[in-house]
């Protein structure tokens, strides 16, 4: 739950249009760092295969990188 809460906090920061661009970019960078197989990839989610989970993390990683460029 701690990691989920932390991710939610970073997502809220990244989406807050009232914050400075650097703050939002830093939040996205923190999310992207957690998409690594050795960070969040270690979690077991009974409703997803490991391949599906890693695919979702990769998709989130690509999305954060793309969003950083648009800020």
PyMOL commands that set and color helices and strands:
alter all, ss='L'
color gray80, all
select helices_A, chain A and resi 2-15+21-34+40-42+50-70
alter helices_A, ss='H'
color red, helices_A
deselect
rebuild
show_as cartoon
